[in-house]
């Protein structure tokens, strides 16, 4: 499988011939959204024998702002780039290397939810792989934003614990990861028709599959089989349902902050503790222990949704839902409960 010329002018200065020898561009992309089933879809698809997806679930290569990336004289990503996401690919060659282990007869794919809300990812993907298949997953806006907010609190991307206040101020913290550039606001993330049009502008209709999160939640296997048929793969293969990335909340922000400081080595005490653990514990066992501690001690079930706020959000985004339903030819107003808002 050959690849096209360099998709992003800033991504890599190497020639197309050099890039062609280095690896394959994915055949398909799962483009979003976060908290909309993308992780479960990724986990279920990558178990199919005809599919290869890398261990890194979200490479987030396309559509990313590389204008502030620094490189050393040898062309390797500099300190600022390494601070951002540690292992995410910074060059086109690094991105293609993620797919080197794919078999000749396998479909190659990746899942990066940021590609859906990115203003530029669709065009860049189309330039890299004009015949790519695109899978988009959309979720009812109010429940999507609530789950997204809780996830960003957990990831320390969001500082404001109150969703109403966070949306009012569109207060997304950057945490110093400058390689990403400005983050989209909550409102930006639910402009579904605008996001889909970016893909339909550069891909034929038969190359874009739009899924609704409710259908996936109701029947994981049936939805995955629809994706397999969309990819022209064996839809009768055994499919294992998975439950991943649940919505949780920190029981204690102090404890959560301490665990984060320990993982990142921020502060003299945390650096000392981290160095000691690294010296005494294998990396895999250390990661497993931290995840277990977070799952069982630091985080708990999310609190019930604020129904008053949910209604406010539905009223605010009803126009988006009506437009999306018209765009897809489906009654999402009734499905998502936007027909009786009082």
N, C-alpha and C positions, 0 to 999 in steps of 0.2 A: 504494500500500500504506500503510495507516494504522497507527498505533502506539497502544499503550495508554497510560494515565497513567503518571506517574513511578514506576519500579520500586523505587527505593531512596530512603528518606526523606531521607538525607543527601546524595544525589547532586547535586541541583540544585533550586533553589527556583522555577524558572520554571514557568509554567502548562503544563498538558497541551496546550492549544491552540498555545502557542508551540513546544513540542517537536514537535507533529505537523507543523508547517510546516517543521521543520528537517531532517527526514530519515527514513530507514527503519530500523526495528529488523531485525536479521538474521533470515532465514528458518531458518537452521540454525546449529548450534554444534558444533564438534569440541572435546570437553571433556577429552581426556587419554588417558593420562598423558604426562609428559615422558619422553624416551628410549624411546618406544613407537610410533614411526612417525608422530606427529602432524605433524612438519615435512614429511615426504615426502608425506603425505596432503594437506596444505595446498597444497604446490607443484603436485601433480598435479591437484587439483580446480580451482585457480585458473586453469589453462590451458584449461579447458573453456569454450567460447563462451557457454554458458547460465549461467555462474556468475561472480559478482563477489566477490572477497575482497580486502581492503585490503592495501597494502604492509606495514603493521604486522601481523606474524603473531600476536602475543599482546597484545591490548589489555588483558586482565586487568581489565576494568572491574567486572564483577559479583563479589560476594563479597569485595571488598577492603575492608580497614578504613580508612575515611575519617575516623575520629574524631579523628585527630591532624593532619588536613589544615589548613593555614593559607591564608587568602586575604587579598589586599590589599583596601582599601576599594572598589575597582572590581569586585570579584568574581572576579579572576583568581587562579589557583593561586599560593600564596606560595612562598618559597624552599625550604621543606622538601619540598613536593610536587614542585617542579621537580628537586630533588636525586634524588628517587626516579624512576628510569626516564626522566627527561628529557622524553620526548615522549608518554608514555602519557596517555590522556585522564583528566582529573580531574573533569569535569562531564558530565552526560548529553548536553548539547548538543555537547561536544567528541567524545564517543563516537559520536553519530549522524553527525557530520561525516565520520567515516572512510568512510562508505558513500555519500557524495553523488554519486560518479562512476558508480554502478551504473546500468545501463540498465533501462528499464521492464520489459523481458521477462526480466531475469536474476534468478536466485536469489541472494540475498545471504547470505554466511556469514562466520564468523570462527573462529579456532582459539586457544583459551586453555586449556592443560592444567591450570592451577590450578583451573578450574571443577569438576573431578571431585573433588578432595580438599577443596574449600571446603565448610564446613558450611552456608553460606547462598546460594551462587551458584544452585543449582537453583531454589529458590523465587523468587529475584529475576528469573531469566530467565523463569520461567513467568508472573510478574506482568507483565513487559514484553512477552512474546510467547507467549500461551497455546498457539498452534498451531505453535510451533517444532519442528523436528526436531533430535534430539540424537544425535551419533555419539561413542561412547566406545570407546577402544582400551585393552586390558589386556594386560600382559606378565607372564610368569612372574616371581614375586617376587624370587628370588635374583639373576637376571640383570638385572632392572629396577633393583634397589637398587645393584648394582655400577656400572652405567652412570650412574645418577643421581649417585652419589657422585663419580665421575670428572668428570662435568659440573659439579658444584658446586665441586669443587676448581678446575677451569678458570675458573669464573666468580667465584672468590674469595668464594663464599658459605659454603663449608666450609673450616675450617682444619686439621682432623685428617686426615692423609693415609692413615691405616690404617682401612679400612672396619670391621673388627671393633671397634676402639676407638670409632669414630664412632657406631656403632649402640649400643654399650654405654652411651655417655654421652649419646646423642641430641644430639650437640654440633653444632647448626646455628648458625653465626655469623650475626649480623644485619647487620653492616657498616654500621650506622647508618641504614638505610633504613626509618625508622619508619612510613612510610605503609602498609607492608604488614601491620603487626601481627605477632603471634607466628607463627613458621613451624611447619608440621606436622612431627612427628617421622617417622623412617623407618617405624616401626610404623604410624602413622596413614595413611601413604600406601598401604599394601597392605591396608587394610580394604575390599576391593573390593565386597563385598555391601552393606555399610553405605553406601558411596558411590553404588552403583547404585539402592538403595532411595530415596535422596533424590530422584532423578529420576523413578522410577516412582511416587512418592507424588504428584507434581504433573503428570505427563504420562501420557497414555494409552500402553499398551504399543506400539502401532503407531507412536508418535512417537519411540521410543528404539531405536537400533541399536547392539548391543554387538559389537565386533570383537575377535578374538584376534590379537595381534601376530604369532604364528607363521604364521598364514594370510596376513597381509599381506606378510611377508618372503618367503614361498614363492611368491606370485603377486601382485605389486603391481597389475597391470592388472585381474585378476579381482576383487580386493577393491574397487578404485575403481569398477568397473562395478556392483558390488553397492550401493555408496553412491549412485551416480547413480540406480539404480532406486529406492532408498529415497527419494530426493528427487524422484522422478517426472520425471527428465530423460533425455535421449538417452544411453543407455548404449553405443551403437554408435559414438560419436564417437571419433576417434583419441586414444589416451591415451599420453603420453610418460612412461616410467618415469624416476625420478630417484633419485639417491643423495646424501642430504644429512645434515648434522649427525652425522658419524661420531664414535664414542667415541675420544677421544685423551687423552694425558697430557702434561704439560709435561716437556720434557727437562731443563730447569733451572728451579727455582723462583725463583732469583735473576734470571735473564733474563726470566722471565714477570712477575715483580714490577716489573722495570724498564720493560717495555713497558706494563704497566698504569698505572704512574705517569706515563709519557709521555702516554698517552691521556687520563688524567684531570687531568693538570697538578698532581699532588700533589708538594709540595716545591719549593723555589726553583729548583733546576736543571731539574726536569721542567717547571715553568711556563715557564721561559725557552726551553727546547727546543721546547715545544709552540707557544709564540707565534711562534717563528722559522719552524717548519714551516707554521703556518697562514698566515703572511704570504707564504711562497714557493710554496706548493703548493695547488692547488685541492682542495676538500673531497673530491670523489669520488676523485680520484687518490690523495689521502692515505689514505682509508679502504681503497682497493684495495691500496695498498702495505703497510699495516699487516696486513691480512688475509693477504696473501701471505707476509709475514715470519713471522707466527704459524704459518701452515700448514706452511711449509717449514723453518723454523728452530726456533721455540719449541716446537712440539708434535710428538709422534711417536705411533706406534701404541701402543695400550694394552697393558700386560703381560698375560700369560695369567691367567685367573681362578684364584683360590685354591680348589681343589676341596674342601679340607677345610672352609673357611668356607662354600662353596656348599651342602654337605651339611648343615652346622649350620643355615643359614638355611632350607633346605627342611624340615628337621624342625620348626623353630620355626613356620613358616607353613603347615604341612600342613593344619591345621584350616581356615585361610582358603581354601585351594585346594579342599578337599573341599566347603566351604559354597558357594563360587562355582560349582563344577561342578553341584551340586544346584540352585542358583538358576537357572543357564542351561540345565540339562538336557543337559550335555555332559561327557564324561569328560576332565577336565583333569588328573586325577591321573596317568593314563597318558601323556597328551600332554606334560606338563611333567616327567615322571620322578620323581613323588612316590610311586610304587608300589614302589620298591625302594631304600630308604634305609638298609638294614642294621640 
